[in-house]
Amino acid sequence: MTDSAARDTDLSVAFARMNGLGNEIVVVDLRGSAARISAAAARALAEDPATRFDQIMAIHDPRLDGTDAYVRIINRDGSEAEACGNGTRCVVQALAAETGRRDFTFETRAGILTAFERDDGLIAVDMGRPRFGWSEIPLSEEFSDTRAIELQIGPIDAPILHSPSVASMGNPHAIFWVDRDVWSYELDRFGPVLENHPLFPERANISIAQVTAPDALTLRTWERGVGLTRACGSAACAAAVSATRTRRTGRIVTVTVPGGDLLIDWRDDDHVIMTGPAEWNWSGRLDPATGAYVRDETATHEPA
Ligand SMILES: N[C@H](CCC[C@H](N)C(=O)O)C(=O)O
């Protein structure tokens, strides 16, 4: 939607274009509004090169005592996701800029998340506990050991990718372990096939991971509902805990994604703490019903 066409629509809410290690995020402030971002409005925003995004983080008024907001996560294709690590860091940065507070508690479809902005500007998010049961991922077939399930792509006698670990951070992840550079695989070709594989009744985020040290791995992800992204925070968490479960790494792992590094700490209390940056790009106003928007050229790092 061009700015001029947007001007004569009802632009009722503030939004910010941000990113988390290059994962393109639109943060929409719907507090005090009964409006909800529709899938159609999300797709309209996604189709505009100026606002193209990987996820929308829609901030709604809190529904539960002790939470600061209810946050809805919408993928580029309009589907709703349970978790978004990079987007959550962007919401924390936006609300910290608005309120001066550093600690926040959000309700999401994955559950209650706590997060805080550190003095160095990095943001730590408690992504909760990982789930490994086949029905929690979910998978459409029962597997007793989800550290390596029977799934492969490529010729039966020489599979290109096989035996992934699966895990849920509230959203479904499959991680294929490779021993070559993650850039040497045609993830753009395999990703959509695996994302929509019948083994994943709710589809899945598909990652390839190369362990490079007992505390480090590199990762590329084909995201459910989006495609290739420069970073996927929940995939970084899923890959790190799966690397630990398969004795490839310890419990603290630096995950290098195309957009940069995330530090993942799978604590002894089973909570997964993800720490990384967030970045504000620009702000404007948005009609949540249609996705029409106007960019505010004068905005500085304003609240979402
Ligand atoms: N595409 C994901 C949601 C966003 C995950 C990612 N952007 C992150 O930072 O966790 C899904 O449908 O489960």
The ligand as a Gaussian input file, in Angstrom:
#p B3LYP/6-31G(d) Opt

LIG

0 1
 N        7.536000     -18.901000      12.170000
 C        7.394000     -19.297000      13.555000
 C        7.102000     -18.079000      14.458000
 C        8.239000     -17.089000      14.547000
 C        9.508000     -17.694000      15.031000
 C       10.769000     -16.858000      14.880000
 N       10.698000     -15.679000      14.082000
 C       11.406000     -16.594000      16.221000
 O       12.155000     -15.614000      16.371000
 O       11.186000     -17.438000      17.128000
 C        6.256000     -20.310000      13.711000
 O        5.283000     -20.245000      12.931000
 O        6.336000     -21.125000      14.637000

